Amino acid sequence: MRYLITGGAGFIGSHLADALIANGDRVHVLDDLSTGSIDNIRHLKSHRGFEYTIESCANPGVVAELVDEADVVYHLAAAVGVDLIVESPVRTIETNVHCTEVVLKQASKKRKPVFIASTSEVFGKSTDLPFREDGDLLLGPTSKGRWSYACSKAIDEFLALAYWKERKLPTVVGRLFNTVGPRQTGRYGMVVPSLIRQALAGQPLTVHGDGNQSRCFCHVDDAVRALVGLMALEDAAYGEVFNIGAHEEITIRDLAERVRDITGATSEIVFVPYEEAYEEGFEDMPRRVPDTTKIEKALGWRPTHSLDDILADVLRYQQADAAVV
């Protein structure tokens, strides 16, 4: 099989490329390196089944050519991270919505199946836990830019499902819940790599708000296994939305303490008000817990990595990366 991965030099995309190459498939990565890194795919550059193009997937001509050469498209390119969302809402909206429009339009011309990567952020401020795929979405006001990412990804979902219903383009939507692992950068506010980096540097561990907000962290290898499996289902998955996430819930306060324990750091935990970390009036999601019944029934998929496994993997990666530097 031949796969096109937009955003393939990013954290999740590069791990997906690894998995597909390991399966004996051919992979072409399209990435403008705005948030991805060539370092994430450097080890694949000499592989016979791997190619890459440094360009934006907002370029219809480039996307059209690469879609023609692919059997399946994974659309992972997006503006990611809370820091980037708050600092660059225009870029967030334009990147997420326009790029998805381009990819779906070009894929529709040749009826190439498309996986659309979405996010748990679309549930917004909903308290109807655990989050089900058919649950209501509750976003904050448009005056708060923090919700622009959630809204843009919800539009991506609407558009993908519309292409399936109206034009019979095979599409699958996967809502990713806090995917974590090696190669993830803390540059855009990702909490696990940020805390581990701070601990290794002997710096204070910064926790936003009171630290009582909770998350469920899923190892990138488990997430990738879901992405590969869903597209292999073909007709059974087309036109559907699937939650992809783990169930081990932890508050960010407790996460900081766990990071301190595994690293042996003596760093203090410092609580930073949201208005100082981001912007005045910033709103956060108090909990994110996925209901994964649907994907479990469809694939027999369950996460296999515990939170301790995840933290250990990220710690080893950061230690090795520091040793190379």
Residue pairs with C-beta under 8 A, 6 or more apart in sequence:
1 20
1 25
1 26
1 71
1 72
2 25
2 26
2 27
2 28
2 69
2 70
2 71
2 72
3 20
3 25
3 26
3 27
3 28
3 70
3 71
3 72
3 73
3 74
4 27
4 28
4 30
4 66
4 67
4 69
4 70
4 72
4 73
4 74
5 13
5 16
5 17
5 20
5 27
5 28
5 29
5 30
5 73
5 74
5 76
6 13
6 30
6 31
6 57
6 63
6 73
6 74
6 75
6 76
6 77
6 99
6 103
7 13
7 30
7 31
7 36
7 57
7 75
7 76
7 77
7 78
7 117
8 14
8 16
8 17
8 27
8 28
8 29
8 30
8 31
8 36
8 41
8 52
8 74
8 76
9 29
9 31
9 33
9 36
9 37
9 38
9 40
9 41
9 52
10 31
10 35
10 36
10 37
10 40
10 76
10 77
10 80
11 36
11 40
11 179
11 181
11 183
11 184
11 185
11 220
12 76
12 117
12 176
12 179
12 220
12 223
12 224
13 29
13 31
13 36
13 40
13 74
13 76
13 77
14 29
14 36
14 40
14 41
14 44
14 183
15 181
15 183
15 220
15 221
15 223
15 224
16 74
16 76
16 224
16 227
16 228
17 27
17 29
17 41
17 44
17 50
18 44
18 224
19 224
19 225
19 228
20 27
20 228
21 27
21 44
21 47
21 49
21 50
23 228
24 49
25 49
26 49
26 50
26 51
27 44
27 49
27 50
27 51
28 50
28 51
28 52
28 53
28 66
28 69
28 70
29 41
29 50
29 51
29 52
29 53
30 52
30 53
30 55
30 57
30 62
30 63
30 66
30 77
31 52
31 53
31 54
31 77
32 54
32 55
32 56
32 57
32 77
33 54
34 56
34 95
35 79
35 80
35 81
35 84
35 188
37 185
38 54
40 183
41 50
41 52
44 50
45 52
53 62
53 66
55 62
56 62
56 99
57 63
57 75
57 77
57 99
57 102
57 103
58 95
58 98
58 99
58 102
59 102
60 102
60 105
60 106
63 102
63 103
63 106
64 106
64 109
67 73
67 103
67 106
67 107
67 109
67 110
67 112
68 110
70 112
71 112
71 113
72 112
72 113
72 114
72 115
72 231
73 103
73 107
73 112
73 113
73 114
73 115
74 114
74 115
74 117
74 227
74 231
75 99
75 100
75 103
75 104
75 114
75 115
75 116
75 117
76 117
77 95
77 99
78 95
78 96
78 99
78 117
78 153
79 85
79 88
79 91
79 92
79 95
79 96
79 149
80 188
81 187
81 188
81 189
81 190
82 146
82 188
82 189
82 278
83 187
83 188
83 189
83 278
84 91
84 92
84 188
84 189
85 92
85 145
85 146
85 148
85 149
86 145
86 146
86 278
86 279
86 282
89 145
89 148
92 148
92 149
92 152
93 148
93 151
93 152
96 149
96 152
96 153
96 155
96 156
97 152
97 155
97 156
97 159
100 116
100 155
100 156
100 159
100 160
101 159
103 114
104 114
104 159
104 160
104 163
104 169
104 171
107 113
107 114
107 169
108 163
108 167
108 169
111 168
111 169
111 170
112 170
113 170
113 171
113 172
113 231
113 234
113 238
114 160
114 163
114 169
114 170
114 171
114 172
115 171
115 172
115 173
115 174
115 227
115 230
115 231
116 156
116 157
116 160
116 171
116 172
116 173
116 174
117 174
117 176
118 153
118 154
118 156
118 157
118 173
118 174
118 175
118 176
118 241
119 149
119 150
119 153
119 175
119 176
119 177
120 131
120 175
120 176
120 177
120 178
120 243
120 245
120 285
120 288
120 290
121 149
121 150
121 153
121 285
122 137
122 150
122 153
122 154
122 157
122 175
123 131
123 135
123 137
123 138
123 150
123 285
123 288
124 137
124 138
124 139
124 140
124 147
124 150
124 285
125 138
125 139
125 140
125 283
125 285
126 135
126 136
126 137
126 138
127 286
127 287
128 135
128 136
129 287
129 289
130 289
130 290
130 291
131 243
131 288
131 289
131 290
131 291
132 243
132 291
132 293
132 294
133 175
133 240
133 241
133 242
133 243
133 291
133 294
137 150
137 154
139 147
139 150
139 151
139 154
140 146
140 147
140 283
141 147
142 151
144 281
144 282
144 283
145 279
146 278
146 279
146 282
146 283
147 283
156 173
157 173
157 241
160 171
160 173
161 171
161 173
161 239
161 241
163 169
163 171
164 170
164 171
164 238
164 239
165 239
170 234
170 235
170 238
170 239
171 238
171 239
172 230
172 231
172 237
172 238
172 239
172 240
172 242
173 240
173 241
173 242
174 226
174 227
174 230
174 241
174 242
174 244
175 241
175 242
175 243
175 244
175 245
175 290
176 218
176 223
176 244
176 245
177 215
177 216
177 218
177 243
177 244
177 245
177 246
177 288
177 290
178 215
178 216
178 217
178 218
178 245
178 288
179 217
179 218
179 219
179 220
179 223
179 244
179 245
180 190
180 192
180 193
180 217
180 218
180 219
180 220
180 310
180 314
181 219
181 220
181 221
181 310
181 313
181 314
181 317
182 220
182 313
182 314
182 316
182 317
183 220
183 317
184 190
184 192
184 193
184 220
184 314
185 193
186 192
186 193
186 194
186 195
186 197
191 215
191 252
191 255
192 217
192 255
192 259
192 310
192 311
192 314
193 314
193 318
194 206
195 205
195 206
195 255
195 256
195 259
196 259
196 263
196 311
196 314
196 315
196 318
197 318
198 204
198 205
198 206
198 267
199 205
199 259
199 260
199 263
199 265
199 267
200 263
200 265
200 315
200 318
200 319
200 322
202 265
202 266
202 267
203 267
204 267
204 268
204 269
204 270
205 256
205 259
205 260
205 265
205 267
205 268
205 269
205 270
206 270
206 272
206 277
207 252
207 253
207 256
207 269
207 270
207 271
207 272
208 252
208 271
208 272
208 273
208 274
208 277
208 278
208 284
209 252
209 271
209 272
209 273
209 274
209 284
210 253
210 271
211 251
211 252
211 253
211 254
211 256
211 269
211 271
212 251
212 252
212 253
212 286
213 251
213 252
213 284
213 285
213 286
213 287
214 249
214 250
214 251
214 252
214 286
214 287
214 288
214 289
215 249
215 250
215 252
215 255
215 287
215 288
216 245
216 246
216 247
216 248
216 249
216 250
216 288
216 289
216 290
217 246
217 248
217 250
217 307
217 310
218 244
218 245
218 246
218 303
218 305
218 310
219 246
219 303
219 304
219 305
219 309
219 310
219 313
221 304
221 305
222 246
222 303
222 304
222 305
223 244
225 301
226 242
226 244
226 295
226 299
226 301
227 244
229 299
229 301
230 237
230 242
230 295
230 298
230 299
231 237
233 298
233 299
236 298
237 298
240 294
242 294
242 295
242 298
243 290
243 291
243 292
243 294
243 295
244 290
244 292
244 295
245 288
245 290
245 292
245 303
246 290
246 303
246 305
246 307
247 289
247 290
247 292
247 303
248 306
248 307
249 287
249 289
250 258
250 307
253 269
256 269
257 269
258 307
258 308
258 311
259 265
259 311
260 266
260 267
260 269
262 308
262 311
262 312
262 315
263 315
274 282
274 283
274 284
275 281
275 282
292 301
292 302
295 301
296 302
305 313
